[in-house]
Amino acid sequence: MAKKAKTKKAKKQKAPLSWKLLGAGFAIPAGMAVRKLADTAWYAARGGPPPKNPAAPGTTWPDALAWAAVSGALGAGARLGAARGAAATYKSLTGKLPPGLEAGGPTP
């Protein structure tokens, strides 16, 4: 009879407070900068302020979709940059990566 392999659940590590503070310390200024950059880029491209509420009936579909694309792409890039910056800072301070992050990319 073949023995059944026991599966172990990976223990979820609790993120230390220092990692949470670093994440917030990088994310908040990045979010503020992206908002300013998106507003400035929209104003330069369209000559007016971006829509305050793209879902409002008074906003045209092209404007709503364009604002969603611009703000979404810039927001995702800022989140990535903030997370990588916080992880690099955490590693330089502690000598190891934060919990949940691996040193390399996916293995083939």
WONORZI-V902080 format. One record per residue. N is the residue number from 0. RES is the residue in three letters. SS is DSSP state (H for helix, E for strand, L for the rest). PSI is psi in whole degrees, 0 to 359 (999 if undefined). D_LAST is the distance of its C-alpha to the last C-alpha in Angstrom with 2 decimals. Layout:
BEGIN
n:N res:RES ss:SS psi:PSI d_last:D_LAST
n:N res:RES ss:SS psi:PSI d_last:D_LAST
END
This chain:
BEGIN
n:0 res:MET ss:L psi:137 d_last:33.24
n:1 res:ALA ss:L psi:138 d_last:29.61
n:2 res:LYS ss:L psi:140 d_last:29.07
n:3 res:LYS ss:L psi:135 d_last:27.22
n:4 res:ALA ss:L psi:133 d_last:24.37
n:5 res:LYS ss:L psi:133 d_last:25.27
n:6 res:THR ss:L psi:133 d_last:22.92
n:7 res:LYS ss:L psi:132 d_last:23.20
n:8 res:LYS ss:L psi:135 d_last:23.05
n:9 res:ALA ss:L psi:131 d_last:21.42
n:10 res:LYS ss:L psi:131 d_last:24.34
n:11 res:LYS ss:L psi:123 d_last:24.40
n:12 res:GLN ss:L psi:139 d_last:25.43
n:13 res:LYS ss:L psi:130 d_last:28.28
n:14 res:ALA ss:L psi:133 d_last:27.89
n:15 res:PRO ss:L psi:156 d_last:30.62
n:16 res:LEU ss:H psi:323 d_last:33.39
n:17 res:SER ss:H psi:322 d_last:32.59
n:18 res:TRP ss:H psi:320 d_last:29.13
n:19 res:LYS ss:H psi:319 d_last:30.84
n:20 res:LEU ss:H psi:319 d_last:33.54
n:21 res:LEU ss:H psi:317 d_last:31.23
n:22 res:GLY ss:H psi:313 d_last:29.31
n:23 res:ALA ss:H psi:322 d_last:32.66
n:24 res:GLY ss:H psi:332 d_last:34.00
n:25 res:PHE ss:H psi:323 d_last:31.34
n:26 res:ALA ss:H psi:319 d_last:31.13
n:27 res:ILE ss:H psi:308 d_last:34.89
n:28 res:PRO ss:H psi:326 d_last:35.70
n:29 res:ALA ss:H psi:318 d_last:32.64
n:30 res:GLY ss:H psi:319 d_last:33.84
n:31 res:MET ss:H psi:317 d_last:37.35
n:32 res:ALA ss:H psi:321 d_last:36.36
n:33 res:VAL ss:H psi:319 d_last:34.28
n:34 res:ARG ss:H psi:316 d_last:37.21
n:35 res:LYS ss:H psi:317 d_last:39.56
n:36 res:LEU ss:H psi:316 d_last:37.32
n:37 res:ALA ss:H psi:316 d_last:36.92
n:38 res:ASP ss:H psi:316 d_last:40.68
n:39 res:THR ss:H psi:316 d_last:41.54
n:40 res:ALA ss:H psi:319 d_last:39.26
n:41 res:TRP ss:H psi:315 d_last:40.71
n:42 res:TYR ss:H psi:318 d_last:44.21
n:43 res:ALA ss:H psi:322 d_last:43.70
n:44 res:ALA ss:H psi:322 d_last:42.30
n:45 res:ARG ss:H psi:345 d_last:44.64
n:46 res:GLY ss:L psi:8 d_last:47.66
n:47 res:GLY ss:L psi:175 d_last:47.87
n:48 res:PRO ss:L psi:156 d_last:46.20
n:49 res:PRO ss:L psi:161 d_last:43.13
n:50 res:PRO ss:L psi:133 d_last:43.82
n:51 res:LYS ss:L psi:322 d_last:44.49
n:52 res:ASN ss:L psi:98 d_last:43.44
n:53 res:PRO ss:L psi:339 d_last:41.48
n:54 res:ALA ss:L psi:350 d_last:42.21
n:55 res:ALA ss:L psi:143 d_last:45.96
n:56 res:PRO ss:L psi:335 d_last:47.91
n:57 res:GLY ss:L psi:349 d_last:49.36
n:58 res:THR ss:L psi:130 d_last:46.00
n:59 res:THR ss:L psi:156 d_last:45.19
n:60 res:TRP ss:H psi:315 d_last:41.97
n:61 res:PRO ss:H psi:319 d_last:40.90
n:62 res:ASP ss:H psi:317 d_last:41.52
n:63 res:ALA ss:H psi:315 d_last:39.77
n:64 res:LEU ss:H psi:320 d_last:36.63
n:65 res:ALA ss:H psi:317 d_last:36.62
n:66 res:TRP ss:H psi:321 d_last:37.07
n:67 res:ALA ss:H psi:318 d_last:34.29
n:68 res:ALA ss:H psi:314 d_last:31.87
n:69 res:VAL ss:H psi:308 d_last:33.04
n:70 res:SER ss:H psi:326 d_last:33.19
n:71 res:GLY ss:H psi:314 d_last:29.89
n:72 res:ALA ss:H psi:315 d_last:27.91
n:73 res:LEU ss:H psi:322 d_last:29.72
n:74 res:GLY ss:H psi:318 d_last:29.41
n:75 res:ALA ss:H psi:319 d_last:25.64
n:76 res:GLY ss:H psi:322 d_last:25.40
n:77 res:ALA ss:H psi:319 d_last:27.85
n:78 res:ARG ss:H psi:318 d_last:26.07
n:79 res:LEU ss:H psi:313 d_last:22.84
n:80 res:GLY ss:H psi:319 d_last:24.95
n:81 res:ALA ss:H psi:317 d_last:26.95
n:82 res:ALA ss:H psi:318 d_last:24.08
n:83 res:ARG ss:H psi:321 d_last:22.44
n:84 res:GLY ss:H psi:318 d_last:25.94
n:85 res:ALA ss:H psi:320 d_last:26.81
n:86 res:ALA ss:H psi:319 d_last:23.69
n:87 res:ALA ss:H psi:319 d_last:24.43
n:88 res:THR ss:H psi:317 d_last:28.06
n:89 res:TYR ss:H psi:317 d_last:27.35
n:90 res:LYS ss:H psi:320 d_last:25.26
n:91 res:SER ss:H psi:331 d_last:28.07
n:92 res:LEU ss:H psi:323 d_last:30.63
n:93 res:THR ss:H psi:343 d_last:29.09
n:94 res:GLY ss:L psi:2 d_last:26.68
n:95 res:LYS ss:L psi:161 d_last:23.78
n:96 res:LEU ss:L psi:156 d_last:21.64
n:97 res:PRO ss:L psi:158 d_last:23.19
n:98 res:PRO ss:L psi:136 d_last:22.46
n:99 res:GLY ss:L psi:349 d_last:19.50
n:100 res:LEU ss:L psi:141 d_last:17.61
n:101 res:GLU ss:L psi:154 d_last:14.74
n:102 res:ALA ss:L psi:323 d_last:14.77
n:103 res:GLY ss:L psi:180 d_last:11.34
n:104 res:GLY ss:L psi:194 d_last:9.23
n:105 res:PRO ss:L psi:146 d_last:6.42
n:106 res:THR ss:L psi:141 d_last:3.80
n:107 res:PRO ss:L psi:999 d_last:0.00
END
